[in-house]
Amino acid sequence: MGRMPTQNPTSRRVDWFALTLTAFFAAWVLFVCFHHEVWRDEADVWLAVRDMGPLQLFHWLGGAGTPGLWYFMLMPLAKLGLPVMSMILLHAAIAIAVAGIIAFRAPFPPIIRALLVFSYYFSCEYAVIARSYALTALLLMLVAVVWTSKVKRWWLVGVLLFLLCNTNVHGFMIAGAIGVAVLIELAPRRELTRSAMIGAGIALVGAAIAIVQLLPPPHAIAPQPEHRWPVIRYSACEALLPHVPHYPRDPRLHRLGRLAPIWSTALAWAAMLVLAGVCWSVSRCRPALVILGLAWLALIYVFVFKWYAGERHAGLLLLLIVFVLWISKFDWSLSGSASDPLPARIIHGFTVVALVISLCISCLIAVAWSWREVNWDFSGSKEAAAFIRNQPELKGMPIATGAGLTYESLLPYLPGRSL
C-alpha cells in the first residue's frame, strides 16, 4: 500500500490565515454595521425600492443618474416589509465576500492582503455605508479571479461585465475599459473563441441595458456645466490617503499656517508619483496598463465634468489599482526583478513602499472611523425617529422639515410616514 499524499503545510497555513482574516473582518464589519444608521443617499435607495414598482423604478433611474442593479437587489427586502437593517446586512455580506476573495485568491503576500481588507475603503466606506460601490468592488475582484485562472472562461467574464455595467456609472466605464483590453489582447492573436464571442455579446447586452436606464427623462433639467480640474489631484490623494487633510483651505490645516499650501502640494505630488509608479510597474502587462489608463481617464472625466463626492468616489481609483496589480501579478518584493536595470528597480521599490505606507495609514483611518461610527451618530436619523415614535401626541401628525433632502434619512425608521 502506497504512502498517503501529504498536504503542503505552507498551503494549509495560508488557507487558515485567509479563513482567520475573513472571520475577523466579518466580526469587525458586522459589529460596526449594527451601530450604523443610514444617511440620506442610503435612505433614498431604500425608499425608492419600497414605494415603486419595478417598471416605475426602471424609468425613474434615469433621473437618479445610475443603473439599478443595487436597487433591484434591495427591492425584495423592502417589498417583504423587512426593516432597513436588512439593506445594511446585505451590504455587509457583499463586503465580507470581497474580503474573502482577497484573502483566499489575491496573488499578494499575506500582510498585503490583511492591510487591504482592513483598509478604510474595504472595511468602512464600501462595507458599512450601504451604497452600490460594494457591488463594484465585488464584481471587479471576481473578474480578477476569472482573468488570472488557468482556464480562461471569457463567457463568465462577460457575465460579470454585464453586472458591473449595471452597478453605477463608474462601474459601467470600468467595465468598458476591461472590454476594450480583452479585445486588444485577443484580436491580434486571433483568439476570439466561441467563449469570447459569447462573453462579448453578454457584456454588450449589459451595457445596452445600463445605457437605457441612464437616459434622462424628458422633464429632466440639464445640469450646469462644471470644470473642477483640482479634483484630479484631490481624487488621487483621497484614494491613497482617505480623510487625510489635503485641501489647501481645509480648516484642519489652519494650524500649519503658511505651510498648508506646501503640505497640500506635497501630498498631491506624492499621490501622483505613486500612480505613475503603478503605471510603470504594470506596464509589462498590456491589458492591465490599458485598463488602468482608460478607466482612470473615464473616472477623471466624471469627477471633473459631472460629479465628485470625495472618498466614496476616490475609492474607486483604489479598486482599480488593486485590480490591475492583481491581473499583472505585481511583485511586492522591494528589489523587483533582478534582470531589470537599476532605475526600474528604484521605481518599483518606491511604488511598493509607498503603497504599503498608504495602506497602513488607511488602516489607522479605518479604526478611527469605525470608532466614530460606534460611538457617534452617523446621521442622527435613528434617534430622531425613535423620539417621534415615542411621543403619542405626534402619532399620525405630518412631519414638517426644513429645506433640503437631509431629513429623508428619517423615513426608513418611520414606516408609513412622510415628510
C-alpha positions in Angstrom: 0.0 0.0 0.0 1.5 3.4 -1.0 2.0 6.3 1.3 -0.9 8.7 1.7 -0.2 12.1 0.0 0.7 14.7 2.5 -0.8 18.2 2.3 1.7 21.1 1.8 1.9 22.7 5.2 2.5 26.1 3.6 -0.7 26.0 1.7 -2.6 24.8 4.8 -1.2 27.7 6.8 -2.2 30.2 4.1 -5.7 28.8 4.0 -6.0 29.1 7.7 -4.6 32.6 7.5 -7.2 33.5 4.9 -10.1 32.0 6.9 -9.0 33.8 10.1 -8.6 37.0 8.2 -12.1 36.8 6.7 -13.6 35.8 10.1 -12.1 38.7 11.9 -13.1 41.1 9.1 -16.7 39.7 9.3 -16.8 40.2 13.0 -15.4 43.8 12.7 -17.8 44.9 10.0 -20.9 43.3 11.5 -20.2 44.9 14.9 -19.9 48.4 13.2 -22.9 47.8 11.0 -25.2 47.2 14.0 -24.3 50.7 15.2 -24.8 52.3 11.7 -27.7 54.5 10.8 -28.5 55.4 7.3 -27.6 58.7 5.7 -29.8 60.5 3.1 -28.5 58.7 0.0 -28.8 55.3 1.6 -32.4 56.2 2.6 -33.2 57.4 -0.8 -32.4 54.0 -2.4 -34.5 52.1 0.3 -37.5 54.4 -0.1 -37.4 54.2 -3.9 -37.5 50.4 -3.9 -40.1 50.3 -1.1 -42.5 52.7 -2.8 -42.1 52.0 -6.5 -42.8 49.0 -8.8 -40.1 47.5 -11.0 -41.2 49.3 -14.2 -41.6 52.6 -12.4 -38.2 52.3 -10.8 -36.6 51.4 -14.2 -37.8 54.6 -15.7 -37.0 56.6 -12.6 -33.3 55.6 -12.6 -32.5 58.0 -15.5 -33.3 60.9 -13.2 -31.2 59.3 -10.4 -28.3 59.0 -12.8 -27.4 55.4 -12.1 -28.1 51.9 -13.3 -30.3 49.9 -10.9 -28.6 46.6 -10.0 -28.3 47.6 -6.4 -31.9 48.9 -6.3 -33.3 45.7 -7.7 -31.4 43.6 -5.3 -32.9 45.5 -2.4 -36.5 45.5 -3.8 -37.5 42.1 -2.5 -36.3 43.0 1.0 -38.3 46.3 1.0 -41.4 44.7 -0.5 -41.4 42.0 2.1 -41.6 44.7 4.8 -38.2 44.0 6.3 -36.5 46.8 8.2 -33.8 48.9 6.7 -31.2 47.0 8.7 -31.7 44.2 6.1 -30.2 46.5 3.5 -27.2 47.2 5.8 -26.7 43.5 6.4 -26.9 42.6 2.7 -24.3 45.3 2.0 -22.1 43.9 4.8 -22.4 40.4 3.3 -21.1 41.7 0.0 -18.2 43.4 1.7 -17.4 40.2 3.6 -17.4 38.3 0.3 -15.0 40.9 -1.2 -12.7 40.4 1.8 -12.9 36.6 1.5 -12.0 36.8 -2.2 -9.0 38.9 -1.5 -7.9 36.7 1.5 -8.2 33.4 -0.4 -7.4 34.3 -4.0 -5.4 37.5 -4.3 -1.8 36.9 -5.5 -0.4 39.1 -2.8 1.7 38.4 0.3 -0.4 37.7 3.5 0.5 41.0 5.1 -0.7 42.9 2.0 -4.0 41.0 1.9 -4.5 41.9 5.6 -3.7 45.5 5.1 -6.1 45.6 2.1 -9.1 44.1 3.7 -8.8 46.2 6.8 -8.0 49.4 4.9 -10.5 52.3 5.0 -12.3 51.6 1.8 -12.7 47.9 2.2 -13.7 47.9 5.9 -15.6 51.2 6.2 -16.6 53.2 3.1 -17.5 50.1 1.0 -18.6 47.9 3.9 -20.6 49.9 6.4 -22.2 52.7 4.3 -24.7 50.9 2.1 -24.2 52.1 -1.5 -23.7 50.4 -4.8 -19.9 50.7 -4.8 -19.6 47.5 -2.8 -21.0 45.6 -5.8 -18.4 47.3 -8.0 -15.7 46.0 -5.7 -17.2 42.5 -5.6 -17.5 42.2 -9.4 -14.1 43.7 -10.0 -12.5 41.1 -7.7 -14.4 38.3 -9.3 -13.2 39.5 -12.8 -9.7 39.4 -11.5 -10.1 35.8 -10.2 -11.5 34.6 -13.6 -8.9 36.6 -15.6 -6.0 35.0 -13.7 -7.3 31.5 -13.6 -5.6 28.8 -15.7 -8.7 28.2 -17.8 -10.0 31.4 -19.4 -13.8 31.4 -19.2 -14.4 34.5 -21.3 -18.2 33.9 -21.2 -18.0 34.2 -17.4 -16.1 37.5 -17.7 -18.9 38.7 -20.0 -21.5 37.8 -17.3 -19.5 39.7 -14.7 -19.1 42.7 -17.0 -22.9 42.6 -17.7 -23.4 43.0 -13.9 -20.6 45.6 -13.5 -22.1 47.8 -16.2 -25.3 48.0 -14.1 -23.8 48.8 -10.7 -23.2 52.6 -11.3 -21.8 54.9 -13.9 -18.3 54.3 -12.7 -18.7 50.6 -12.9 -20.1 51.0 -16.4 -16.9 52.8 -17.5 -14.5 50.4 -15.8 -16.4 47.5 -17.5 -15.9 49.3 -20.8 -12.2 49.6 -20.2 -11.9 45.9 -19.4 -13.9 45.0 -22.5 -11.5 47.1 -24.7 -8.5 45.5 -23.0 -9.9 42.0 -23.7 -10.5 42.9 -27.4 -7.0 44.3 -27.8 -5.5 41.3 -26.2 -7.4 38.6 -28.1 -8.0 40.1 -31.5 -4.3 40.4 -32.8 -3.7 36.7 -31.8 -6.9 35.6 -33.4 -8.1 34.0 -30.1 -11.7 35.3 -30.4 -13.1 31.9 -29.5 -16.7 31.0 -29.2 -16.5 31.6 -25.4 -15.0 35.0 -26.0 -17.7 35.9 -28.5 -20.5 34.8 -26.2 -18.9 36.8 -23.4 -18.7 39.9 -25.6 -22.3 39.5 -26.5 -23.4 39.2 -22.9 -21.3 42.2 -21.9 -22.8 44.3 -24.7 -26.3 43.5 -23.7 -25.5 44.6 -20.1 -24.0 47.8 -21.5 -27.2 48.5 -23.6 -29.4 47.9 -20.6 -27.4 50.3 -18.5 -27.5 52.9 -21.2 -31.3 52.7 -21.4 -31.5 53.1 -17.6 -29.2 56.2 -17.8 -31.2 58.0 -20.4 -32.6 61.1 -18.6 -36.4 61.5 -18.5 -37.9 64.2 -20.8 -38.6 66.6 -17.9 -35.1 66.4 -16.5 -33.3 69.7 -16.1 -29.8 69.6 -17.8 -27.0 70.1 -15.2 -24.9 73.2 -15.4 -21.5 72.6 -17.0 -18.7 72.4 -14.5 -14.9 72.1 -14.7 -13.4 71.0 -11.4 -9.8 70.4 -12.5 -8.3 70.3 -9.0 -10.4 67.2 -8.4 -7.7 65.3 -10.4 -5.2 65.7 -7.6 -7.8 65.5 -4.8 -9.1 62.1 -6.0 -5.5 60.8 -6.1 -4.8 61.9 -2.6 -8.1 60.6 -1.3 -7.7 57.2 -3.0 -4.4 56.6 -1.3 -4.8 58.6 1.9 -8.5 58.8 2.8 -9.6 61.6 5.1 -6.0 62.9 5.5 -6.3 66.7 5.2 -5.0 67.9 1.9 -7.3 70.7 0.7 -5.4 74.0 0.9 -8.4 75.6 2.6 -9.2 72.6 4.9 -9.8 74.1 8.4 -7.7 71.3 9.9 -4.7 72.7 8.1 -5.1 76.2 9.6 -2.6 75.3 12.3 0.1 74.8 9.7 -0.2 78.4 8.7 1.8 79.2 5.6 2.9 75.6 5.4 -0.6 74.4 4.5 -0.2 75.0 0.7 3.2 73.3 0.8 1.7 70.3 2.6 -1.2 70.1 0.1 1.1 70.3 -2.9 3.5 67.7 -1.4 0.6 65.2 -0.9 -0.7 65.8 -4.4 2.7 65.2 -6.0 3.3 62.1 -3.8 -0.1 60.6 -4.8 0.5 61.3 -8.5 4.0 59.8 -8.3 2.6 56.6 -6.7 0.0 56.4 -9.5 2.8 56.9 -12.1 4.8 54.1 -10.3 1.8 51.8 -10.5 1.6 52.5 -14.3 5.3 51.8 -14.7 5.1 48.6 -12.6 2.2 47.1 -14.6 3.4 48.3 -18.0 4.7 44.8 -18.9 1.1 43.6 -18.7 -0.6 45.3 -21.6 -4.2 44.6 -20.6 -3.5 46.0 -17.1 -2.0 49.2 -18.5 -4.9 49.6 -21.0 -7.5 49.1 -18.2 -5.7 51.5 -15.8 -5.3 54.2 -18.4 -8.8 54.1 -20.0 -10.7 53.6 -16.7 -8.7 56.3 -14.9 -9.4 58.8 -17.8 -13.1 57.9 -17.7 -13.3 58.3 -13.9 -11.5 61.7 -14.2 -14.0 62.8 -16.8 -16.9 62.0 -14.5 -15.1 63.6 -11.5 -14.2 66.8 -13.3 -17.2 67.4 -15.5 -20.1 65.6 -13.8 -19.9 64.8 -10.1 -17.4 64.1 -7.4 -18.3 63.3 -3.8 -15.0 62.8 -2.1 -13.9 59.5 -0.7 -16.8 57.5 -1.9 -15.7 58.1 -5.5 -12.0 58.3 -4.9 -12.0 54.8 -3.5 -12.9 53.5 -7.0 -9.5 54.5 -8.1 -8.0 52.4 -5.4 -10.2 49.5 -6.5 -8.8 50.0 -10.0 -5.2 49.9 -8.7 -5.9 46.7 -6.8 -7.4 45.1 -9.9 -4.5 45.9 -12.2 -1.9 44.9 -9.6 -3.8 41.6 -9.3 -4.1 40.7 -13.0 -0.5 41.8 -13.7 0.7 39.6 -10.8 2.6 42.5 -9.2 5.8 41.7 -7.5 5.6 43.0 -3.9 9.3 42.5 -3.2 11.4 45.7 -2.8 14.1 44.6 -5.2 11.8 43.6 -8.1 13.2 41.6 -10.9 17.0 41.1 -10.8 17.1 41.4 -14.6 15.6 45.0 -14.5 18.0 48.0 -14.7 18.7 49.9 -11.6 16.3 52.8 -12.3 13.5 50.4 -12.9 14.1 48.7 -9.6 14.3 52.0 -7.8 10.9 53.0 -9.2 9.5 49.6 -8.3 10.8 49.8 -4.7 9.4 53.3 -4.3 6.0 52.1 -5.5 5.9 49.1 -3.1 7.0 51.2 -0.1 4.5 54.0 -0.9 1.6 51.5 -1.4 2.4 49.8 1.9 2.7 53.1 3.8 -0.6 54.3 2.3 -2.4 51.0 3.3 -1.0 51.3 6.9 -2.3 54.8 7.2 -5.6 53.8 5.6 -6.0 51.0 8.3 -5.5 53.5 11.0 -8.1 55.8 9.5 -10.4 52.8 9.3 -10.0 52.2 13.1 -10.7 55.9 13.8 -13.8 56.0 11.6 -15.1 52.7 13.0 -14.8 54.1 16.5 -16.7 57.2 15.5 -19.4 55.1 13.8 -19.9 53.1 17.0 -19.7 56.0 19.4 -21.2 58.9 17.5 -24.4 59.3 15.4 -23.7 59.0 11.7 -26.9 60.9 10.7 -29.0 61.1 13.9 -31.9 59.7 12.0 -32.5 56.6 14.1 -32.5 58.6 17.4 -34.8 61.3 15.9 -37.2 58.7 14.5 -37.3 56.9 17.9 -38.2 60.3 19.6 -41.1 60.8 17.2 -42.4 57.3 17.7 -42.3 57.6 21.4 -44.4 60.7 21.5 -48.1 59.6 21.5 -49.3 63.1 20.7 -47.3 63.0 17.4 -48.9 59.9 16.1 -50.4 60.4 12.7 -49.3 64.1 12.5 -47.4 65.3 9.4 -43.7 65.8 9.9 -42.5 69.2 8.8 -38.8 69.6 8.0 -36.5 72.3 6.7 -35.4 72.7 3.2 -33.2 70.1 1.6 -33.2 66.3 1.4 -31.2 65.5 4.5 -34.3 64.7 6.6 -35.1 61.9 4.2 -33.0 59.6 6.3 -35.8 59.6 9.0 -38.3 57.8 6.8 -36.8 54.3 6.7 -37.2 54.2 10.5 -40.8 55.6 10.3 -42.8 53.2 8.1 -46.0 54.7 6.8 -44.9 58.3 7.5 -44.0 61.1 5.0 -42.4 64.5 5.2 
